[in-house]
Amino acid sequence: MNQNRALLLFAWVAVAILLAFEWTRFVASPAPGSLPPPVPAVTMPAASAMPGSEALPVLAAPTPAAPSLAAAQPGLDAAPVATATPTAPAVLSPVATAAEQVEIRTDVLRLRVSSQGGSLVFAELLAYPLDQENPERGNVILLNEDPTTLDVAQTGWISTTAAPGLDSLWRFEGGNAPRELAPGQDRIELPLLWEDPASGLSVRKVFTFTRGSYAIGLRHELRNEGSAPFSGHLFQQLLRVPPPPPPRMAMFTSPEVFSFVGAAWYSPQDHFETRAFEDFAGDGPLNKGVTDGWIAMLRHHFATVWLPPAGTAQQFSLAPLEGNRFAIRSVGQATTVAPGQQVAIELNLWLGPKLQEPMRALKPSLPLTLDYGIFSFLAQPLFWVLEKLYGLFGNWGWAIVGIVVILKLLLLPLSAKQYKSFARMRAVAPRIEQLKERYGEDKAKFNQAMMELYQKEKINPLGGCLPMLLPIPIFLALYWVLLESVELRQAPWVLWIDNLTAPDPLFILPALNLAVMYATQALTPSPGMDPTHKKIMQWMPVVFGILFAFFPSGLVLYWLTNGVLGLGQQWWMTKRYGENPPPAGPPAPAKVRPK
């Protein structure tokens, strides 16, 4: 197999795949600065809410057969489980800006909790600037109560009796003064209290924030001092509006063009599933019974994930709501608190970047939020190797160079056979030209004679194809690693390359890559190729050189390093095995023109 033809063929396939991804996004994406059209709210049954509060839409009814939490609590008497009473369809209202709020600040997060619903309505990631070159633009905002960018994390209770819902007002214990993690302090708590004097029920909601962690603990403490048992369902909900789409002509310069944005959930039986906002209504309702799963809202590099109480049955559901808002919810099994008893329920919220190791420590399935698509089988081990090399070099750019070196060393025996074969092909190129002149337009006889020559000189034109094929899938897998791995987000390399996930601002790497591809083509034998084909192949490095100018610089660095090492190997093998070409053999007889 001709190395240059094969390499450029597979490179063209790789670029064609990326262009297909881009074209799909380009055609389907709305105009810049616009949002998808609002999706009409679907009709949903609602549980009766406490007087004066907004009726809470139940996106899916809790599993009727699920055992109550009281049955699992020693010393608690099981009480009849109240069933939700259907009412008129309801729509969630925007978070009230007049509600009292408390700000919490750790070393990695700045958050605000609202007294209305006890919801998290603001989250800033202090370690992740929007643009490292322009820090004045601020940091990534993951949660926000602004109606135009609404994105909140909520919890509440569904019950036929009084219970704290989304519009219920909570009281901050200790006042509404800001809380900040002090030096030497590992964690900070924020307790909120809701009480109903008529029924004697009180619910205490305690948030726990830990130094250096994006995992937030949440504990619901229920105390029943009334005369009747309380029964209700704890739910967790993520509510947001879609983000503005990236510019239409972003091409490969905008990773957001390819990254998934929407809702996701995990269940042990069906594993990881997603649904984009535009498919919320069209793909039908979700009503899924799950134990030990989680629900999430995903975006490029970042995720908001509710992890319901471990070991309890949940019902997952999602629906489009009025105002172009979308919600995914997990409703738990019935919790019963007998008079004079109390129950505590603990759950967790991940609020931050898709960091694989911290996520895995919280829940082994959480790294699935980092979706490498069809190349996951290659991208996951590739990232693992990159991470180890980063630990060695302290730089993601040198880690990319290192992984190419490792690949070349592993394939060295095959590469040696490949380049040795190419060197001998280059040496016999004059004899192949003679055969071409001898047989003229009779391609069948020419190909037969050429293969006989290869056999005689022990040249295998197909030998060593594997070293040429492997860089292509690794190229595609690395593209998704650079695209999705937040660890590489805005990571610098050297000098002018201050962001490996963005194109080279000076186009130096693409220019070097073009030169290496051209030199490789010049050094690669192409016996028997017609002049037109040769001219086309000569232009291929220019075409790919231009395309690579739009690729992330980390990807171009990978391809350039692979090309430089391959060019060096090929030059050495050509010098070693191509200096003493086999004898040219007898001259080709003159062609006889038929009379």
N, C-alpha and C positions, 0 to 999 in steps of 0.2 A: 504493500500500500504506500502510495506517495505521501510522505509526511505532511508536506505543506497543504496538499489538497484535503487530506483527512482532517488535519487540525482546523483549517479554515471552515470546512464543512460543518464540523461539530460546533465550532464557535458560532457559525451562522445560526445553527439550530438553537443555541443558547440565547443569542440575542433575539431571535424570532419569538421565543417563549416570553422573554421580558417585554418585547414590544406588544405581544398579544395581551399580556396583563395590562399594560398601559392603555391600549386601545379600548379594552373592555371598560376600564375606569373612566376613560375620556368620554366615551359614548354615553355611559350611564350616569355620570355625575352631573348635578345641577349646575347652573351658571354660577360663577364666582360670587361669593358674598351672599348667596341665597341659601335658604333652608328648604328641605323637602316639604311638599305640601302637607298641611295637617291631615292626620288620619282621623276619621270620625270615631268617636268613642263607641265602644261596643256595649251592648246591654249586658249587665252583670248583676246577679243578685247581691244584695247588701245586707250586712248584719245591722240590727238596730243599734244605734249609738246612744250614748248618754244624752240627756236633755241639753239642748243648747250647743251641741257640737255637730260638725258635718258628718253625715252618714258615710261610713267607711265602705268603699266598694270591695267586695270579696272576689278576688280574681279567680280563686278556686276554693271550693269548700274543703275543710279539713277531712281527713280520712275518718269515716264514722267508726271503723273498727279499731282505730288506734287506742291503746290503753291509756288511761289518764296517768298523769305524772304522780298523782297521789298514791296510786297503787304501787309505785316503786319506792315510795318514801316510808321507811319504818315508822310506825306509830300514827300514821294518818289514816283516817277512815275514808274509804271511797264514797263519793257522793254522786248523785245522778248528774249526768253530763247534759248541760243545757244545749239545745240546738239553735242555730241561727234562724231568725225569722226573716224571710225575704221581704224586701221593701222596694221602693222605686229605684231605678238606676241612679247611681251617684257618680260624681266626678271629683277627683282630688282638687282642692284649691291650692294656689301657690302659697309658699311659706310666707307667713305674715312678717313683714319687715319691722313692725312695731313691737314684736315680742322681745322680751328681755333676753339678753345673750351674755355668755361668759366666754372670754378668750383664754385658750390654753396654749402654752408654748413649751415645746421640748427642744432638744438639740437638732431634730430633723423635721419637725412639724409645727405649723402654727394653725390652730383650729378655733372654730367657734361653735358652741352648742346653744341652741335656742330653747327657751322655756316652753315654747309651743311644740308639743309632741316630744320634747326632749330629743330633738333630732340634731344630727351633725349637719350644719348648713354651710360650712366653709372649711377648706383645707388647703394650705399652701405648703409645698415641698421645698424646704429651705435649702436643700443641697442640690436642687435641679433648676438652674436658671433657664429661662426661655432661650436666651442667646448668650453664650459665654463671652462673645466679643462686645456685646452691648448689655452689660448688667443692669443698666437703668431700666430695661424693659421688665425687670422683676423675675419672679420665679414661676414655676408651673403651678397653676391653680387647679386642683383636682375636684373640689366641691365648691359650689357657689349657689347662693339663693337668688341671684339676679334672674328674673323670669326669662330673659333672652338667652341665658347660659345655664339654666337651672340644672343642678346636679346635686342631689341630697341623699343621705343615708338615714333611714327611719326605722323605728320599731314601735310596736304598740300591741294592744290587746283587743281581741274580738270576743264579745260576750253579749248575752241577752240582758245582763244587768249592767250597772255602772262599772266602767273600766276605762283606763286611760287610752285614748285613741290619738289620731294624728293632730287633732285640734285641741286636745286637752292641755291645760296649763300646769306646768310643774314648778316647784319652788327649789331654787338652788340652796342647798344646805351650806351655810357659811357665807351667804351673800353672793353678789354677782361681781366681786372683784376678780381681776385677771389672775390666773394661776400660771406660774412658770417654774420649770424644773430647776432647782437650785444646784449649785456646784456640789458634787458629792452625793446628790440625791439620785437614786436609781429609777424611782417611779413616782407618779403623782395621781391622785384620785379626784374625781369630780362627782359628788353625789347629788341627785335630784330626788324630790319627794312629791308624790301625788297622793291625795287623801280624799275619801268620800265619807263624811261623817254619817250620812244616812245609813249606809250599809256596813260601816265599820271596816271597809277595806282600805288598806294603804299599800302603795307600791313604791319601792325605793329603787332607783336606777343609778348604778355606780359605774362610771367610765374609769378605766385604768390605762394610763399612758406610761410607756417605759422608755428609758433612755436608749437612743440608737435604734429604736424599733418602729416599724410601720404597722405592727400588729397592735390593735386596740382591744382591750378586754372590756366586756360589758356584763354586768350582773344584775338581774331582776330579783328583788327580794319582795315577796308578797306576804303580808300579815293580815289575817282575818280576825278582827275583834268583834264581829257582828254575831248574830244568832243564826244566820243561814249560811250554808256553804257557798263558796264562790267557784265558778267553773268558767274558764275562758281559754282562748287560744292565743299564744304569743306569735306575732308575725314579725318578719324582717322584710324591708322593702328598699329597693333602689329605684329612684325616680330621676329622670333627666330628659332634656331635649337634645336632639342631635347637634353635633358641632357643625360649624360652617365647613363646606367641602374645601379641599385644597384647590389651587388654581388649575384650570383645565390643562394648561400647557406646562404643568410642573415636570412632566416626563420623569426621568430617574432622579432628578434633583430633589424631589419631595417624597420621602419614604411614606408619608401619610397616604399617598395615592394607593398604596398596596396594602397597608395595614388594616386589619379588621377593626371595625368600630360597631359596637352593639352589645346585646345581652348574651350571657353564656351561663351554663350551669353544668354541674357534674353529678353523676350518680354512679355508684359502684357497678350497676348492671349495664348501663349504656355508655358510661365514661363521659368524655367531654363533648358537649354540644353547644352550638352557637346559633344566634338568629340576628341578622342585621335589622336595623330599625325599619327599613322599607318592606321587610318581610313579616313584620309583627302580625299584621292582619291577614295577609295573603296565605301564609303557611298554616293557618288554623290555630285554634287555641292550644295552650299547653296546660295540661292537668296531669301532673306526674307525681306519684307517690315515691318518696325517696327517704332513705335513712343514711346518715353519714355522707351527705353531699354538700353542695354549696351553690350559691347564686352570685352572679357578678355582672358588672358593667365594665366593658373593656374599651381601651383606646390604645393608640400607638405608645408603647413603652410603659403604660401605667394601667392600674386596675383597682377597682373598688369591689371587694368581695365580702359578702356576709357568710360566715360559717355558723350555721345553727347549732344548737346544743347537740353534743355527740350522743349517738345512740337513740335519739328520739325520732319518731316518724314525722315526716314533713310532707306538705303538698306544695309543689312548685307550680307557679302559674305566671303568665305575662299577658299584657294587653296594651294596645295603644289607647291613650286618653285624650280628652279635649285639650286644645292649646298646643298641639304637636309635641305632646309629652308621652313618654313611654315608661312603663313600670314592670319590674320583675319582682316577684314576691315569694317568700317561703312562709307557709302557715303551719304551725306546729300542732301536735296532738293536744287533746284537752288536758288542761292542768286544773286540778281540783284542790282547793284549800278549805279544809273543814274549819268550823268556828274554833277560835283559840289556837289555831295552828299557823305555821309560817313555812314557806317554800322558797328556795333560792334556785335560780336557773342561770347558767353561765354560757355565754357565746362569745364569738370573736369577730372582729372586722379587720380585714387587710385594706390599708389605705395608702397606696404608694406605688413605687416602681416595681416592675416584674423582675425582682431579684430572685434567682432560682434557689440558692441555698437557704436564705431566710424563709422563703415561701415553703420550701420542702420541710424545714424544721417545724413550721406551724401545721402544715397538712401535706402529706406526701404527694397528693394529686394537684396541689396548687400550681406547680410549674407548668401545667398544661395550658394555663392562660397565655403563656408565651408560645404562640402558634407558629411553627415553621412550615406549616402546610404540608405538601406532598414530599418535601425534602427533609422531614423531621428525622427519618432514619439515618441521614447523613449529618444533618445540622447539629443534632444533640451531641454525638461524640466529637464532632468538629469543634463545637464550643468548649467541650470539656478539655480538649487538648489545648485550645487557645488560652483557656483560663489558667492551665498549668504553666504554659509558656509565659503568660503575663506575670504570674507569680515569680518567675525566674528573671525576666527582663524588666519588669515594672513599666512596660510600654506595650500597648496593643499593636502598634505598627510593627515593632520588632517581633512580636508574637506571630503576626501574619507571615513575616519573612521566615521565621523559625519553622512554621508548619509546612512551608514549601520545601525547605531544606530536608525536613524529616521525610516528606513524601518522596523526594528525589533519591534519598539514601535507601529507602525501602524498595524503590523500583530500579535501583542501580543495575542489578544483574540483567533485568529485561531491557533497560535502556542501552546497556552496552551492546547487546545483540542487535537492537534496533539501529543504532548509529553505525555499527560495524557493517550492517547490511546496506545502509545508505551510502557509506563510504565506497563500498565495492560497486554499488550501482552507479555512483558518480564516475568510477574508474572505467566502467564498461560502456559509459554513455556514447563514446564515439562509435563503438561497434553496433550499438542499437540504431544510431543514425544511418549506418551503412545498411542495416537490415531494412530500414524504412525506405531507403532509396531503391533497394533491390526489389521489394515487393510492391512498391508504389501504392495504389489504392486498394490492394487486396489486404484488407485489415485482418481477415481471419488467418491468412498465412503469416502475416507479420506478427500477430500475437502469438501464434504457435511457435515461430522461430525465436521470439523474444523469451518465451517461457523455457524453451530448450536451452537457450544461452544462460538464463538464470540457474537452471538445474545443473548445467555443466560447471559453472563458476561457483556453485553452492551459495547462491543468493536467494534469500527468502523475502520476496517483496511484501509479504503479509506479516513477517516477523516483527515483534515488538509493537504491535498495535495497541496493546493494553496501556503502556505508558502514555500514549496519546489520548486515549479515551478517558482515563481517570480524571485528568484535570477539569473536564467539562462538568460532570455532576458535582465535583467539589466546588467549582466556580459558582454554580447555581446555589448550592447549599450555603456557601459563604455569603452570597448575596443576601440570603434571608437571615443569616446570623447578623450581618451588619445592619440589616433592616430592622430586626426585632429586638436584639439584645440591648437592653438599656445600659449594660455595663460598658458598651462601646459608644454610647451616645455622646457626640461631641468630643470624642477622645482624640488627643493630638498625637502626632508622630514626631517629626523633626522639622525645624525651620519653618517653611511656609505652609506645611500641612498641619493645620491646627484642628482639623475635624475629619476623621477618617470616614465618617458617614456622609460627607458632602463631597461634591466634585472638586478636583484640584483647581484652586482659584487662578493659578498661573499656567495651567495646562502643561506643566513640565512632565509629569508622569505619563499622560497620554502621548506626548511627543516622543519620549524615550521608548514607550511601548511600540509606537509606530516604527521607529528605527530598528528595534530588535526584531519585529516581525518581518520587516523588509530584508534584514541581514539573514535571517533564518531562511527566507524564501530563496535568496540568492545562493545560499550554501546547499540547499536541498536539491537533489537531482530530479529532473523531470523528463526522463528519456521518453521519446515517442509522442510527446504532447504537441498538438498542432499549434501554429502561431497565434490563431485567434484565442485559443484557450490560454496560452501563455500570457497574452496581454491582459485578459480578464484577471488572471491570478496575480499579475503585477499590481493591479489596482486594488486588490482586496485589502492589503495592509492599510492603504489610505482610507478606505471605507470604514474599516474597524477602528482605525486610529481616531476618526471623527466621532464614531459612536462611543468610544471609551471616554471621550471628553465629558460625557454626561453621566458617567457611572460614578458611584462613590469612590473616593480616592483609595480607600482600603482595598476595594475590589481590583482596581487598576494596579495597586501595589502587588497584590497576589499574582495577577497575570503577568506583570512585568518581571517579577522575581522568577517565576516559573520559566518565562521566555529567556531570560539572561542565563540561567543555569542550563537550560536545554541547548541554547546556542553555544555555550562553552563546551558542553559535552560533544555536540555535533562537530565543532571545529577540531577538537582533539582527535576524535575518531577518524575524521576525514584526513587529517594530517598523518595519522598512524597507519591507516589501512588504505588510503587512497593515493599515496605518493608513488607506489610501484604498481601501476595498472597492469592487468593481464595483457598479453600480446594482442595486437589488433587483429591478427588473423589475415587471411588472404583478402585482397581487395574485392569489392563487390563487382560482379560482372555487369557490363553495360546492359541496360534494358533494351530489348529488341522490340521495335514497333511492328505490329502486325501489318502485313501488306493489304 
